[in-house]
Amino acid sequence: MIAKTPEAPYWAVIFTAVFSGREEAEYGETAARMVALAEESPGFLGYESAQGEGGLEITVSYWDSEEAIRAWKRNTEHLAAQKRGREAFYSAYTIRVAKVERAYSF
């Protein structure tokens, strides 16, 4: 689904990763929990996620402020999931944070 975001400006966190293929069941549970936790977090606006060939995954989460993003990054449960991601779930990842200045839809 395409996230319903407010009128710009707002913020986006773009998480691009390569899934390692290890611990698939645990990964699925952890990913679902992180979505639920993000949805409970102040400033969270929505997300979009897609998977491609070779384990490539891209998830974009939307936030109302840079401070909301910082708070999400510092969340204790999220920190544990990040650690587990480095240990087992991902062979590589990149995170980009961007301010959305304009947005339009069809």
NORQUI-V201328 format. One record per backbone hydrogen bond with DSSP energy under -1.0 kcal/mol. NH is the residue of the N-H (numbers start at 1). CO is the residue of the C=O. Records with the same first field share a line. If there is no record, write none. Layout:
NH = CO / CO
This chain:
10 = 100
11 = 63
12 = 98
13 = 61
14 = 96
15 = 59
16 = 94
17 = 57
18 = 92
19 = 55
20 = 89
27 = 23
28 = 24
29 = 25
30 = 26
31 = 27
32 = 28
33 = 29
34 = 30
35 = 31
36 = 32
37 = 33
38 = 34
39 = 35
41 = 38
44 = 41
45 = 62
46 = 62
48 = 60
50 = 58
52 = 56
56 = 53
57 = 17
58 = 50
59 = 15
60 = 48
61 = 13
62 = 46
63 = 11
64 = 43
69 = 65
70 = 66
71 = 67
72 = 68
73 = 69
74 = 70
79 = 75
80 = 76
81 = 77
82 = 78
83 = 79
84 = 80
85 = 81
86 = 82
87 = 83
88 = 84
89 = 84
90 = 85
91 = 18
94 = 16
96 = 14
98 = 12
100 = 10
